[in-house]
Amino acid sequence: MILWLLLLGFITYIILRQRVAHLTRTPVWVLWLALMAPAFLWMAWFFIHGEDTPLPTEVALGLFLVSPLVYWILFFWGRRNMRPPLEQEVGVTPTPESPRITGVSRQVPPASLQELRAMNDGEEQQLRECFDWTVYALHQVDYRPQAVICRGQLRSPPESAYQKIRAKIEDKFGDRFLIIFQEDFQGKPFFILVPNPEQTASTDDLNKPLIALSLAGITLFTTTLFGTELAGFSLEKLQSNPSLLLQGLPYAVALMLILGIHESGHYLAAVFYKIKTTLPYFIPIPLLLGTFGAFIKIQSPIPNRKVLFDVSIAGPLAGFVVTLPLLWWGLVNSTIVPIPENAGMFQITALDPKSSLILTLLSKLALGSQLTLTSAINLHPVAVAGYIGLIATALNLIPVGQLDGGHIIHAMFGQVKATRIGQITRIAFLGLAWVQKGWIIWALLLFLMPIVDSPALNDVSELDTRRDILGFVAIALFLAIVLPAPRLITQWLNII
């Protein structure tokens, strides 16, 4: 419990430092205390009353209502006045010293205006000539710090319009600008030109095979240590007989295979579309599961929503395809134990299979008639790795912000609708955590994550039917993992 609290506190603080600190004058540690208050009070109750006396329901509910409220009050009390509405809309992030601009720039003194403009009058005329009225009828050109916003009326298919106008702008201005095609909150498409950052990092700079292999080797060791404990051997026994370390390899290899295939799915999809990205890197940790997972970092803009969809969905689907057979094999080799009163979805020695629809179906397939109403599962180490892979798939598919699921929803419905879906998901996940306590940490973390996903260069053109269907399959997969098995299903399977 203490380790999970430390992990939650560490992750919460890092997210606040990176994503929130620059938006408010309220000290980060104050915001952190407001968010962590329920966890601290839970821990205090645990030490005073013991684990046999649960926290009263009304107190727990009050904590989760008051804590976010206090956090938002503190956040908005010290919020920095950094962006006018239009700049929020198009994703331009000026510095705190930047003057506020609304609509036409006449409210700003001429000297300041010239400093803000990304091009002079002659260049603006060249820009206007790039917009054919039969393709995109240009009505207005606005300037923001280091950005040019072109508003008008779309008169041709979005994909065709973007390609034609982008080609003309690049013909006149070369690679000086990134051309972004986006929709505002009213669903009207507009163009944004922002300076193209220098691409100083070459592929060799991004791909560090030695570092990737070293991190993989260290992670193999830390996960093997944890796997050895899962196999029933303490660290004291391991020190006296190092050969016992081999007992931890099944868990370690299975988990790293799942996580590695997931990130490789992203990596190969990015390489296919010639998107600059790093190699997959594992994150070793000598505590908990032995690893924090793996990651890649994409270093170049996503061309359009189709590419965003393909790169985003490739990881979860690839990881899930590997997870299923490993989890099934691990369940076959697991043992049935009596279900305790406090059985939950994260108790690997007494796992309640009914906590997840997919887990219920797979457990019944693997264990057959052994699985009954009074049954829990003591997971084999490989089953533990498979179950972690299942949970990781669900967490990545949450349709919020910059998670894989957030990218997928963004690609399917557009940035504005995806933001609304993300807000609804965060509230719904908090409700799910009330029913299944194991999700509470992630429900809290969702409220710290950015809700708005970064736009693709062409963020207007929609997906084709095949990708839409695949996206709904991914959403269904997410729900089948996080939602408990309905009573009708458990009755049909004769396990209740």
C-alpha positions, 0 to 999 in steps of 0.5 A: 500500500505504501509503495502504491501511495509513493508511486501515485504521489510521484507520478502526480507531482511529475504531471503537475510540474510538467503540465500545470505549473506554467498555467497557475501561480499557485505553488505546485506542492499546494496543488499536489497536497489538494489532490493527494489528500484522499490518499493521505487520509485513507492511509491515516485511517488504515494505520489507525483502524486497521484494514478490517475497518473500511473507510465509511462510504460517506467520508470516502465520497466526500473526499473525492468530491471535495478534493477535485473542487479544492484543486480547481479553486486553487488552480483558477485562483492563481491562473495565469492570464496567458491566452486569448480565446482564439489562441486557445482555439488554435493551439498557439502558446504565447509567452506571458509577456505577449500582448492580448490580441482579439480579432484584427490587430488594430488594438496593438500599437504598430511597433508591437504589431510588426514584431508579432507578424510572421510575414510582411505585407508583400508576403501576405499578398503572396499568401492570399494568392495561394488560396483559390476561391474555388478551393478555399475562399479566403476571407480573413488573415489574422496574426498571432505570436509566431503564427498566421491564421487564415479563415474562409469558406471551404469549397472543395473536399478537405483532403484535396483543398489541403493538398492544393493549398499546401503545395502553393504555400510551399512553392512560394515559401519553401519549408518556412512554415508548417501548414495546419488545417484545423476546425474551430469550435463551430466546425469551420475549417481554417489554416494555420501557418507556424514557423517550421522548427529546424530538424537538427536531429537526424535519424542516427541521433534519434536511434540509439541502439546501444541505449535501447539494448542496455535499458532492455537488459536492465529491465529484463533483470528487474522484471526477473527479480520480481518474477522470482518473488512471484514464483515463491522465492524470497530475495534471501533464498535468491542470494544463497542460490542465484540459479533461482533467478531462472524461475523469474524468467517466464514472467519477465520474458512474457511481460517484456514481449507484451510491452515490446510488441506494443511499442514496436507496433507504434514504431513500425507504423511511424516508420511506414509513414516516414515519421521521425521517431525514436526506438522503443525504450524500456523503463526499468524499476527495482520495485513493484512490477520491475518496469514502468513500461516502454515508450517511443517519442515521435519527433515530427508532425503527424500528416493527417488523421488517418496516419494519427489513427494508424500509428495510435491503434497499432500499439494496443492491437499488436500488444493485445494480440500477444497478450491473449495467448500468453494470458490464456496459457498462464490461466491454464497453469494457474490454480483455483482458490476459494474467493476471499471476502476482499477479492479484487481485480488486482489481487494476483493470488486471489483474482476475481475473474468477474471483474473484467468481461474479457477475463471472465470469458478467457478464464472460463475457456482456460479453466472450464468447470473448475471456475465456479461462483466461489472461485478465485484464481491464483495466477501463474507468473505468465498469467500475471504478465498477461493480466498486466498486458490486459490492463496496460491495453485498457489504460492505453485505450482510455479515450482521453487526451494524448493516450492512444485512445485519445488519439484514436477518438481524435482521429475518428471524430475530430479534436473538438468532439474528442475533447468533449468525449475525454471530459465525459470519460474522466467523469465516467471513469471516476464512477467506475472507480467507485464500483471497482476500487482498483481503478481509483489511482488511474481515475485521479490521474486522468484529471491531471492529463491534458484533455486536448490532443495535438492536431495533425497537420491536416486535422479536417479530413475524416477517416474511411469506413474501414478505420471507423469500424476498427476504431469502434472495435478498439472502443469495444475492447476497452469497455470489455476489459474495464467493465465487469462481466454482466450477470447474464454472461456469468449465468450463461457460463455457469460461474454464478 
